[in-house]
Structure formats: structure tokens, C-alpha cells
């Protein structure tokens, strides 16, 4: 008997003006020790399916039909008192955003103890069991960290605490809702390895919800694709990644960025997931499907078996591979022209933040966020700045825009030194250099209409004094970024995440900049929405000669969009050069570790890591092995007290005595490829 059986599950949420049906007829099974992954865009119903399994639906929500059986017991028939023992006991759940899921006014130990006490652990055993759980998820000094609050933990550590709480009741089924979204590749790898190890040890079933195909390829045994509340394809991982059947699933693969698609637009599905208050007659994907015909609009497709896979699509009636879907996905590589003249130069940039203590607030230490960074960016080119969270990438971007005062160093815009310009003289620089922030919802004023948000910069910087022309320009900008001009009257909360990011791009373009600093603009976007945004940025760059400083930890995006890449570690650049050279033949052990941590797709039917190449990738060298008796890439040291010598030596398996004593000089390898390492490792 399967551990979990979900049969014809339907969820209805009542709201003013009617009802929506975010889950409609979903059915799947999960065996003990098996991981079933739900794939799909935001709004497809993945998270609502998970909430229905635990009966945690929002206000107005109810299960309108179907059955959910855990170990043969119907969870939908249980009284609420019995269901409370199931939640956190037989079913554990890891939520998408640990920072908002953990209570900021309770210590981590108190929160874990609270979860344990709900499942029968009492007295002195509480603290001992909480300590054991923290140790089990790899948090060092667990007895001491029990007294810390969640804000004292990094993003990866917060996620580990969430895993410890989910494991408190020794669950049979673990629901992991986007457990690695927006995490660095190294932290993501640690969290995924931890989940896999715990699953093997305990024999848990796992429902993994994700829009990241690499994560699904690494973790899942079977895959289900959701669209507009329905499951439209299911199959074993190897079969699905070898041959995705549904046109929507194939579009997800063709939307993936990578080196092989450089110079060509990504083939993302147009439009967005339809509103769930609609009454559907035919296929829900028909209006976005390139293979749709008349029947797709009028008749809902039935399930069809294709080998060990199943697909809900009219194209598969009586055939195994329908005509038009058996062609390989188009891959086009193209180089972009090189502009020698830099529009932006950063020389020896230093940003230190003082740590003050005592009654007189004396400076007792310095947080060395940026410690001697030099960069050059030419018109029409993209420079990617990559590295883990806390390495100083965002601080570099903000210092370039003078949002943070540099401690030392020089900034040049078109050859003019702007470092010491007073605030009153910065207006031309503000026009020339704009920024797109990571979280568009937080960076857009919720009390202003979209048109006012876009127009605000033009008014403040005197770009267009005429109100009618500003009005016309706002409409033109909205259409240029793929939105309707009449959307100017809406507020930010009325848009999806991808649409809000498009609005942020339109706001940056409103003042006709020459450089745009993009701070993780795609980190939390679906594959299709990410592809739409990357296509937009590529078109704008070609049309206007924009220069991008692209801050990211997504190396697939770097492979697709960037011309040059700089790898940053604890405030310093450790390797830089043309993207093809740095990612194909990385020299610094840290660069190799980043590439080795990236889950890549093997279209032969599985998953590989960065060192083994993969879908559209440059490859990237062998994975770092753990030093004797150690772990494979420990947590990032604090910039408050960076290690002596080479900052990476405590985490590097190749470190020697000289690495612990002196910081390495710059070594050049060929044209424009530079590395700071005492023992740079050539590709074998």
C-alpha cells in the first residue's frame, strides 16, 4: 500500500464575487522512501495542494471533493483534534520562506521545544532532544545555538532550523515547499544533501514542490507537472527528463537559460497562467500552446499512457510521439560585439562598516564588506558578479550608485571621477546608472499607482518636464516591457512577481540610463517568467546599448546572458574573465566549488552536477572533495573577522602553509583571465 494516496482532490476558495478552484481533480501516490515532485509556475496550485493535504487551507478554503489517505487513513474524515496530532507528527512541512516562518521573538530552542512538546516530549528531555535535532541538521555548537534568535542565523541555517522543527515529530511524510528558493548554490546543495540523507535514514516519503528543474532532477523519483490547478503529466524522473511529453513541460525545458542558447531568445510560453475563477471548457493550456487546434478549445483532454508516462493532451490520441513535438529543442550560439571603451570603472573599491559598542559608541571593529574590488563595464556588455550571500555583491552595487558611501577607492563614469561628487552634483550620475532590486514588491511603493512609480524618476531627475510627454512615455515603457499601457492605473499588489519585476525594469528605463545594476532580478521567479525577463533584458541591451552589472548566484543565467564574470569571495574578486573561460576552465577552487554545487540536467534521463557538464552548460571541473575529516564546503566565515592569508583557505582542500600566511597576488592566464590563488588548478 502506498504511504500517501491522493484521489481526485479538489479545493474551492470562496471570495467576494464568487469562488476560485486552485486545485481540480489532482491524483497521485507516494511510497515510503520516495520523493514525488510537483512542477509548475506560480499560480498552478502546487502549494495549495500541499496545504490541502495538511488541512491548512486559508480562510474561505475547503476541500470540495476527493480523498487523502495516509497509511490507509482518510485525513479528510478526521476531526480537527485528531488532525492536530497528524500535523507536525505524521506529516512534517518545510515552508518556502524560513525567515517569515520562524518566530522572531522566540529563541530557536523554544520553537523546537514547542514542536516537540506537541508530540509528547516533556521535561528535561526537551532541551536534549532539541539539541540532538540541531546537531542532526548540521548546525555547529547546537547547545549554544539553542539560545539564539532566528535573525542570528544565515538563510541556509534558518532553513536547517525549519527542517529540524519539521523532523521533531518523526514524520512519515515530509512536505517541502520550495525549500531552496533564492538560496545560494552551495547552501542549496547542503540543504538538498541533508534532506536526502534524512530521507534515506528514516524512510520518509517526500512531496517536493519546486519550479527548479535542476532541483527536481537531483531529488525526485517521480515527477508530476501541474498547470492551472490540474496535473497534466506524470512519470518517472528518468523518463520525464529524457522525453517530456506535454507541450507545457517541453516549454519549461526550452525556457532554461544556458551557454548553448547564448545569442538566441529563450523559448518561454507566452502569457501567464489563466485566472482560476474561469470556467474551462477545453485544455487549460490551449491559449498558450503552439500546437493547439480547434478541439483543444472545446474539449478537455483525457489521460493517455505513453510507455511508463501519462499525459493529458489531445495530441497523444493513438500515437506515442505526435508530429511537431519530436524535434529537438533549438539551440543557437552567437557572440556579441565587444566594446573596448568602458562606460563604468571601479578601482580598488572599499566599503567597511564600523562596529560600535559602549556608552560612547566607540568603533571596536570593521565589517569588511568590500575590500579592494576593481571592475570595468563596457557599453552593450554584461558583467556578472557571482558569489555566496554575504560576500559583498549587493554592497558593490549600492556603492556604485552612491547609495552607500565608499570607504575608499575610485568610481569613474565615462572617464569622469564621480567618487567625491557631493549629493547636489550627482543628478547626471543618477540618470546614467539605475538599479533593479531583488524584491520588486519591496522596492515598489504600495501606495502609488504603477504610472506614478515609473514617472517619479523622470520628475525627480528632470528628464521630461512636460506632463503629457511623461504620460505618453509611461505607456510606451509599459508596452516595451510587455505590459498593457492601461495597467498604469493599477497598484503593485495587483501584479504577479514577474510583472512587478517588469515594472521595476520600466522604472529604471524611464530616465534613459546607460548602466543598470541588476541585483538578483530572477532569483525567485519561475522558469518561464525568468525566461521572459531575460529575453526582455537581452532585447533592451541590443536596442539601447545598455551595460548590465548582473549580480546573481544563478550560474545558468550567467552562462546565457553574461559576457564577463567576476567571482567574489569575502569582499574580494578571486577570479574574473570572459564567461566562456571562467566557467569552462575555472582556476580558483572556490569557482570550481560553485560550479560543482549547481544541479544540472542530463537529458539522457537524470541529473548531473556542475563538474559533469549538462544541459547547455560550459562544464566546470571536478567537484571539490572534503579535506580529511572535514565537510565539503563549510559555511562562509564572517566578514567581521576574515581568515588570515587567503580568505578561502579554511574551506579549501588544496590549502598549504603559504595559503594561511599570505593573500595570493593576481595571476593572469591567457587573454583577460585573472585569478587570485597560490595554486590555481588548470583544467585536466
WOCOR-V687043 format. One line per field, one symbol per residue. phi: phi as a letter, one per 40 degrees, with the letter a starting at -180 (. if undefined). A space follows every 50 residues. Layout:
phi: ???
This chain:
phi: .ccbbbbfcbbbbcacgibbbcbagcaabbccgbbbbbbiccgchccccc ccccfbccdgcaccigabbbfgcccccccccccccccgbcbbbbccbccc ccccbbccccccccccccbgcbgccdcccccccccccgccfccccdcccc ccbcdccdcccccccccdcfccbbbbcfcbdgcccccdcccccccccccc cbgccbbbbabcccccccbccbbbbbafgbcbabicdcccccacccdccc ccccccciccbdgbccccccgaccccccccbbcccdcbccbcbdcccbbc cccbcbgccbabaccbcgbcbccgbcccccbbbacbccbccccbbbbfcb bbbcbbagccfccbabcccbbgcbabbccgbbbcbbiccgchcccdcccc cgcbcccahbbbbfgccbccccdcbcddccccbbbbccbccccbcccbcd cccccdccccbgcaccccccdccccccccccgbccccdcccdccbccccc cccccccccdbfcbbbcbcfcbcbccdccdcccccccccccccbgcbbbb cabcccccdcbccbbbcbafgbcbaaiddcccccbcbcdccccccccccb cbcchabbbdcbgidgccgigccccccdgbbchcccccccacccgccccc bccbcbdcccbbccccbbbgcgbbabacbdcccc
